[in-house]
Amino acid sequence: MSVKFARVVIDRAIRRELDYAIPPTLAERIAVGTRVRVPFRDRTALATVLALLEETTATGVREIEAVLGDGPTISESLLELAHWISAYYCCPLETVMRSLLPQVIRRGEISWKKQRFVQIAPEVTPAMIETLRKSAGRQAELLEALANENAAVPAAALLRRLSLTAGTLNALSKRNLVLLSEAAIARDPHRDEEFLHSEELHLNDEQRDALSKIILALGSDAPAKPILVHGVTGSGKTEIYLQAIRETIASGKTAIVLVPEISLTPQTVERFKSRFASAPDAVAVLHSHLSEGERHD
C-alpha cells in the first residue's frame, strides 16, 4: 500500500474533514492519531490524522507542514469512540476532539518532559579511572560513581549528589568515557511519595453479598447495567470498590474511580495507591488542580 494522503480533522469548527498530501520527508512519522500542522486558507492550523489514503478525489490538495510530537497522540480505539460520539450525539467531530484532547495538546505547546541520563562506557576499566585521576580528579570521581551504578542514572541528580557541574560530565562525554541519552519522564504529583502496601480487609456478610453481585456482573456477557452500592459513610463501600477493581484488573480490564469532590482526593489516592502499591504505575490521578504538564502526561 502506497500512502500518499492523510485525512484530518482540524481544530476549527468547519464541520468537515480535509485531505492533505504527505511529503516524503514526513511519511515515516505520520500515522492515524498523529497531530500535525497544516495550511488552512491563508494561515496554519493544528489537526489530527484520521486516516491514511492511497488517493483522494479532493482538488487543490496542499501538503502537511509538520508533525507534532514523537508519535500518535490518539489511539485508533479512541478515534473510533470519537466517531461514535459524533454520530450518536449528532455533533461535529471537531467538537468531540476538543473533549478528547487536553488543551495543552490542542495548543501544541507542551510535550513530554525529557531528562538526560548517563552511564559509564562499557570499555572503561578501573585502570583507566586511576590514570584519569592524575590529570582530572573531578572527572575520575564522576566516572568512579558511575562505575558503581548498574544502569543509566539521571545526570542532574548525580551531579547534585557529587557537587559537580555539567562541564565535568561534558568533558567525559567528549572523551567517549560516558554514554548520554534522553528519555521522557512522567510528571507525577505523587512521584516523591511512598505508599506502603495494604492488605485487603475482611468483608462482613453484606459486603460479601454486594461484591459477589458485582463480580457476577463483571463476568457476564449480558449488556452492563449500573449497580448501586448503598451504605452510610464508613460502612465499607470503598473496600468493595477496591476488591471489585482487583477482580477487574485480574481479568485484563481497567477501572475508573470518580471521586465526588476534590477535597477527598488525597485520602482516596493514598488508599488506592497503597492497595495497588506492588504496581506503582497502576494508579493514575487526574483532576483540575494538576499542572498543565502533569495533565498532559
N, C-alpha and C positions, 0 to 999 in steps of 0.2 A: 504494500500500500504506500503510495507516494502522497504524503500530506503536504498540501500547498497553502491551505487556507484555514483560518480559525474563526469560528462563530462566537461572538462575545456579547455580553450584556454590559453596557457602560453604566457608570454611576450617575446617570441622568434620567429624568422622567420623560423618556421618549416613546415608551410602550412598544418597543420592537427590538429585535436582535439584529446585529450587524456583522457582515463578513469582512475580514481583513486578510491580506496576503501575509504569509510568514516569510521573512527574509532568511536566506540560508544561514546567516551568522547566528540566528536565534532558534533555528529549527530544533536543536537538541534540548533546549531549555523550556520549550513550550509544550504543555500537556493540559488535559482537561483539569480545570480548577486553578490554573496559573493566573496570577494577577499581572496585567500588562498595562502599558501606557500606549494610547493610540491617538492618531489625529482625528479630530471631530470638528467639522465645519472649519472655522478659522482659528481653532485653538486645540489643545490636547485634553484628553480625559482618561481617567483610570477605568479599567474594565476587568471582567472575569471571563476566562475562556470556558465556553460551554461545550464545544465540540470541535473536533479536527476534521477537515474536509479535503477530499481529493480535488473537487471542483466546486464552482459556485455559479449561480445564474445572475448574481449581482453585477452591476456595471460600475465603472469608475472606482474599482477596489483600490484602497490605499494600503500601505504596509504598516505593520505593527512597529512602533518606535523602540520600545524597551520592555524588558521583563523585570518585574519587581520580586525580590526575594530569591531564595535558593531553590525553591520547588513549589509544587501545587499548594495553594493556601486552603482550598476547599476540596474535600474528598468527593468522589463520584456519588457516594451514597447521600451526602449532604445536598449535592446538586439535584439528585432525584427527589429528595424531600422538598427542596425549593420549588421544583416544578409542580409537585403535588399540591403544596400550599397555594401556589399561584392559581392553579385550576380550581381547587376546592373553594377558595375564598374569593375567586373572581377578582384578583388584584394583579397589577403588573409585576413581572418577575423582578424588575429592578427594586421594587418596594420590598419584596421578600429578601433580596440580597442585602439590603440595608439592615435587616434584622439578623441575618446570619453572620455578617462581617462586623467585628469590633470597629469602632470609629477610627482607632489609630491605624488599622489596616486600610480602611477606605481612604484615609488621607495619605497613605503611603509614607508616613513619617517615621514609624518605629518598626524595627525588625528585631531579630534575635540578638541578644547581648552576647558578644564574643569575648572570650577570655583566653589569654595566652598561657600555654603550658610548656614546660621544659623538661627534658630528660637527658641523662648523660649519653653520649655517643657510645655505641657498643664496643668500639675499638679502644676506648680509653682504659689504661691499666693503672694500678697503684704506682708503678714506677714513673709513669708519665705525670701523675699528680705531684709526686715528690720533686721531679725535675722542674715543674712549673712553679712550685712553691719558692724556689730560689730567686726567681725573677718577678713573679706576680703572685704574692701571697694571698691577696683577696680573691683572685680568680681560683687559686688552688683550694681555698676554703669553700667556695661555692661548689666547685667540682666534687670535693670530698663529701659535701652534704648530699649532692645528687647521687653519688655512688651508693649511699645508704637507702635510697628510695627504690622500690620495686617497679614503679611505673612513672609516667609523666605526672608532674605536680603543677599546681597553679604558680606561675612565675612571680606574681606580685606578692603573694603570701610568703613565699620562700625568701624573697629579698627583704621583706619586712622583718622576718624572723632572724635573719643573719645581719641586719642593719647594713645591707649592701645596696648599691644603686643599679639602675638598669644598664649603666655603662659597663659594669663588670660582666653582666650577662651578655651584652652585645659583643664584648671583646672575646668571650669564649665562643660565641657563635661564629665570629669571623675566623677563629682558629679551627672551626669544624669539630669542636670538642663537646658541643651540646646540640640537641635537636629541638627546635622550636616549632610549635604548632598552635593552631587556634581551634576552639570548639565553642559551640553555643551552650550557654548555661541558663537554666530557668530562674527567673526572678521570683522566688518563692517567699512570701511574707513570713512563713514559718520555718525557713531554712535553718536558722540557728537554734531552734528549739528541739529539745529531746523528749520524745514520747515513749514512756515505758509501756511495754505490752501488758494489756489487761485481759484476764480470763473471762469467759462467758459466765454469767450469773445463773444460778439455779432458778428455773421458772416455777411459778405456782400453777395450780390447775387451770385457772382462767387464761394465763399467759400461754401455756402449752396448747390449749384449745384454739386460741387465736392464731398462734404460729402454725399449727397443723393445717388450718384452713388456708393460710397464705401459701404455704409450701405446696399444698394440693393444687391451688390455682396456678402457681408458677410452672408446674409440670403438665398442666392441661393444654390440649391442642385447641380448646374452645376459645373464642374471642375473649380478651381480658375484660373484666368488669372491676370497677372500683371496690375496694374493701375498706370499710371504716373501722378503725380500732378505737373503741370508746373507753375512756377512763379518766379519772381526775388526775390532776398534777401529782406526780410522784407515785403513780400506780404501776409503773414499769412498762410503759408503751415503748420507750426508746430501746429497751433491751430486746423487745420483739422485733423492732426495725433492724437492729444490729444483727440478730441471728437470721432474719429473713434475707438480709443483704449477703450474709456469709453463704447462705444456700444459693443465692443468685449468682455470686461470683464463682462458686464451685461448679456451676453448670455452664460456665463460659460466658455469662452475660454481665451486664453492668447495671449500676443503680444511680439514681439521682435523689438526693435528700433535699427537700425545700424547708428552710428554717423560717418560721413565721416573722421574726424580726431580727434586725442586725445585732441588737444588743445581746442576743443569745448565741452569736457566732463563736466567741472564744470557748465557752464551755462545750458547745456541740463539736467544734473542731477537735478539742482535746479528747473527747470521748471516742470519736470515730477514728482519729489517728492512733490513739492508744490501742484500740481493739485490733486495728489492722497494721500495727507497728512493724510486723515482720516484712511488710512490703511498703517501704517508706513513700514511694511514689504512687501508691494505690489510691490515695485520697487527694483530690484537687479541690481548691476552695475558690469560689467566685462570688464577689459582692461589690457594691458600689464604692467602698472605701479603699479598694486596691488602687495602686498607681496605674497609669496607662500601660507601662511596661509590664507590670505583673498581670494585668488583664490580657494583654497580647499573648504572653507565654501560656 
